Every structure is written in structure tokens, then in C-alpha cells.
């Protein structure tokens, strides 16, 4: 049995890591300290990149990820945000 990540899973990991570092990290401290929501443009961009649809099928507007990919994405968020 091969437990290696697929190319798609590696791509998602890289995309989330780079997005979190470049787009989200600059706002984390300020938003947490002042207890205010993250800027709307971040959420919109996450949607455009397919980060919000998770395991929802594409025909319903989701990203149609498998659960392994979803967990990889969530882990990257936890680590970088």
C-alpha cells in the first residue's frame, strides 16, 4: 500500500502554506489582539482558490477534496496561522 501524497495533495499543501504565510499571517496578531474578524478580501480569495469548499462536491460549488486532502489543508492552516 502506497501512502505517498498525490501531486494534487502536494499542490494543495503548497498553495495553503504560501497563502497563509503571505496573505493571512500579517493580519493574525492584529485580529486576535483586537478581537476583530479577518478582512473580507482574505475570505473571498480563499473561496476563489477553492479552500472553502472542502469535501463538498464540485456540482454544488465545493472543492470535492478527499478527506486526506482536507486534513492536509487544515493541518497547514493550523501550522501557519
C-alpha positions as CSV (number, residue, x, y, z in Angstrom):
1,X,0.0,0.0,0.0
2,X,1.4,3.4,-1.0
3,X,0.9,6.2,1.5
4,X,2.7,8.8,-0.6
5,X,0.9,12.1,-1.2
6,X,-0.6,12.6,-4.6
7,X,0.6,15.5,-6.8
8,X,-2.8,17.2,-6.1
9,X,-2.4,16.9,-2.4
10,X,1.2,18.3,-2.6
11,X,-0.2,21.2,-4.7
12,X,-2.9,21.9,-2.1
13,X,-0.4,21.8,0.7
14,X,1.9,24.3,-1.0
15,X,-0.9,26.6,-2.0
16,X,-2.3,26.8,1.5
17,X,1.1,27.2,3.1
18,X,2.0,30.1,0.7
19,X,-1.4,31.8,1.1
20,X,-1.3,31.5,4.8
21,X,2.2,33.0,5.1
22,X,1.7,35.8,2.6
23,X,-1.9,36.8,2.9
24,X,-3.2,35.7,6.3
25,X,-0.2,35.8,8.7
26,X,0.2,39.7,8.6
27,X,-3.3,40.0,10.0
28,X,-3.3,37.3,12.6
29,X,-1.8,39.2,15.6
30,X,-3.8,42.3,15.0
31,X,-7.2,40.5,14.5
32,X,-6.6,38.3,17.5
33,X,-5.4,41.1,19.8
34,X,-8.3,43.4,18.8
35,X,-10.8,40.6,18.6
36,X,-12.0,41.6,15.1
37,X,-12.7,39.4,12.1
38,X,-10.2,38.7,9.4
39,X,-10.6,41.1,6.4
40,X,-13.3,40.0,3.9
41,X,-10.8,40.1,1.0
42,X,-9.0,37.1,2.6
43,X,-12.1,35.0,2.8
44,X,-13.0,35.9,-0.8
45,X,-9.6,34.9,-2.1
46,X,-9.8,31.7,-0.1
47,X,-13.0,30.9,-1.9
48,X,-11.5,31.7,-5.3
49,X,-8.7,29.3,-4.6
50,X,-11.0,26.5,-3.6
51,X,-10.1,26.5,0.1
52,X,-13.6,26.8,1.5
53,X,-15.4,24.0,-0.3
54,X,-13.7,21.2,1.3
55,X,-15.3,17.8,0.7
56,X,-18.5,19.4,-0.9
57,X,-18.9,18.0,-4.5
58,X,-18.0,20.4,-7.3
59,X,-21.5,20.2,-8.7
60,X,-22.7,22.0,-5.5
61,X,-19.9,24.6,-5.6
62,X,-17.4,22.8,-3.5
63,X,-13.8,21.7,-4.0
64,X,-14.5,18.0,-4.0
65,X,-11.5,17.1,-1.9
66,X,-11.0,13.7,-0.4
67,X,-10.7,13.6,3.4
68,X,-7.0,13.1,3.4
69,X,-6.5,16.3,1.4
70,X,-8.9,18.2,3.6
71,X,-6.9,17.1,6.7
72,X,-3.7,18.2,5.0
73,X,-5.2,21.6,4.3
74,X,-6.5,22.0,7.9
75,X,-3.1,21.0,9.2
76,X,-1.3,23.6,7.1
77,X,-3.8,26.3,8.4
78,X,-3.1,25.2,12.0
79,X,0.6,25.3,11.5
80,X,0.9,28.6,9.6
81,X,-1.9,30.8,11.0
